[in-house]
Amino acid sequence: MNFLAHLYLSGADEEIITGNFIADHVKGRAIEKFSPGIKAGIILHREIDTFTDSHPLWIQSKNRLAINYRKYAGVITDMFYDHFLSANWDEYSDENIDSFTNRMYRIVMKRYLQLPPKTKRILPFMAKDNWLKGYGTFSGLDRALNGMARRTPFESGMESAIEELKAHYQFYENEFREFFPELTEYTVQRRDAILKS
């Protein structure tokens, strides 16, 4: 899953929110320099990714994309799923999406000095243009995919992925809608277990 889903699944604990947000930028033993709460968020993020990457519905979406996007198919699938979460936000949360995303930016920004360098670079831009909410529109998602395409070391084709979404929208949305409640249930259980440990 991508940034929005990870934040949505984090619950209310601010350190878990922060850890879940930065996890992709924390490699190997670097996790040890963080507080127990932030470490718990990083661990939760990794467990969410493990569940997602092995789920048949997510794999089905990824395989459809792999024909044209090869090793970037998983990244694009995650972005598509964040699109559906953002676009249908009111079905999943009682909190307005603007309120939620602004709260998330504030929570992570409070710990700016502790953030990994890559997170420090992208967070101000993400907050300024509200990428998280933007994923819910074709233009916002297209902008994010184009940005990722520019940053990849190899030709990814991600700059054209929005056309794939438009062409097969219902397939991807159906897969997301069936998958996401299962991921949510799993994450709540794991989050509670991590908080108790």
Sequence and secondary structure as in RCSB ss.txt:
>XXXX:A:sequence
MNFLAHLYLSGADEEIITGNFIADHVKGRAIEKFSPGIKAGIILHREIDTFTDSHPLWIQSKNRLAINYRKYAGV
ITDMFYDHFLSANWDEYSDENIDSFTNRMYRIVMKRYLQLPPKTKRILPFMAKDNWLKGYGTFSGLDRALNGMAR
RTPFESGMESAIEELKAHYQFYENEFREFFPELTEYTVQRRDAILKS
>XXXX:A:secstr
  HHHHHHTT S HHHHHHHHHGGG  GGGGGGS HHHHHHHHHHHHHHHHHHT HHHHHHHHHHHHHHGGGHHH
HHHHHHHHHHHHTGGGT SS HHHHHHHHHHHHHTTGGGS HHHHHHHHHHHHHTHHHHTTSHHHHHHHHHHHHH
H SS   GGGHHHHHHHTHHHHHHHHHHHHHHHHHHHHHHHHHHHH 
